[in-house]
Structure formats: structure tokens, C-alpha cells
Amino acid sequence: QELSEFFRKSYGPTGAFHAKPFEGGRSWAGARPERRAIAYDSVGIASHMGVLRRFIKVGETDLLVAELGLYAVRPDLERMGIAHSVGALTPTLRELGVPFAFGTVRHAMRNHVERYCQNGMASILTGVRVRSSIAEVNADLPSTRTEDPLVVIFPVGRPLNEWPPGTLIERNGSEL
């Protein structure tokens, strides 16, 4: 219950639609995370990052990745930096045995993510579309959606230059 409330408060300011999946105590929006990193302080939940190991298809290549998603920071703690959250997950990502972690972010987050990528710990891919299944299927609507987000790649077991080429990533499931 505390986690779903945290997500409603974190995602609600960006639109009621973003907070809706977390009604009724649910703590995931699409795919359910395999692991979570949750930071607490004296006020309660401070931040969250979900991890889901899955195969995606990049161009013509099937690739095992750890998808990062459900990233949120309590509004009073914003500007603490995504680097702290992802850095804390590095041992977990290595334990999962994946060559890369990847995530998608809105274009409005570009400046925030670029600061993190300046140190070479990650890379932003642009011009890459991402196709996902829709978590809540409606018979009157398509069962997939293709978007043009910023794709962020984190090397875990292989260097960034080994990320396969392609302008379409198929998630093989719903967004985390």
C-alpha cells in the first residue's frame, strides 16, 4: 500500500493517467519487476527503481537485458541524481548475468539523463522506436504500442560498443 501511494504521488503530477495503474494498492504499471531497489529515509520511501530480466529484440538480434523502470524519487528529494540509484544496482545487475541494462525515458528527461551519461557509464540512443505490449488489453484498441522514447543503455557484462544495431526494439512484453 505504501509503495502504490508513493507511485501515485510521484507520477500523478505528470498526469492522472500515469497514476491510475497504482490505484487499489498495485505497485507496478505494466510488467511486474523481478527485483526492486527501494530507498527509505525518516519520512518513508525516498526512491524506487524496478528491474526485470527479459529478452528483447534489437533489430534482428535477440538480447538478454535487465530492463530498468518504475524509477521515481519523492518530490522533495529530486535532483539527488539517477546515478546514485543505478550505481547502487550495479552488483544486482552483475548477479543477474546480463550484458546490458536498458531503460526508456521521456524526451523531457534528456538533460537529466545526459548528465549521467557524460561519465561514460551509459549511452543514450535516439531514433530508436520501442514496441511494447499494452498491459491492460482492450478489445477495441491495438494490443501493442510503438513509441519514440530516449533509450538509455548501461553496460553490465559487455562494453557499449557491442550493443546490436537496429532502429526498433521489441520488448516482448509490456513496459516495466
Salt bridges, closest charged atoms under 4 A:
GLU5 OE2 - LYS9 NZ 2.99
GLU23 OE1 - LYS20 NZ 3.89
GLU34 OE2 - ARG53 NH2 2.48
ASP41 OD2 - ARG74 NH2 2.72
GLU67 OE1 - ARG54 NH1 2.48
GLU67 OE2 - ARG171 NE 2.82
ASP76 OD1 - ARG74 NE 2.60
GLU95 OE2 - ARG35 NH1 2.81
GLU114 OE2 - ARG110 NE 2.72
GLU136 OE2 - ARG26 NH1 3.03
GLU147 OE1 - ARG145 NE 3.58
GLU162 OE1 - ARG158 NE 2.93
GLU170 OE1 - ARG131 NH1 3.53
GLU175 OE1 - ARG145 NH2 3.70
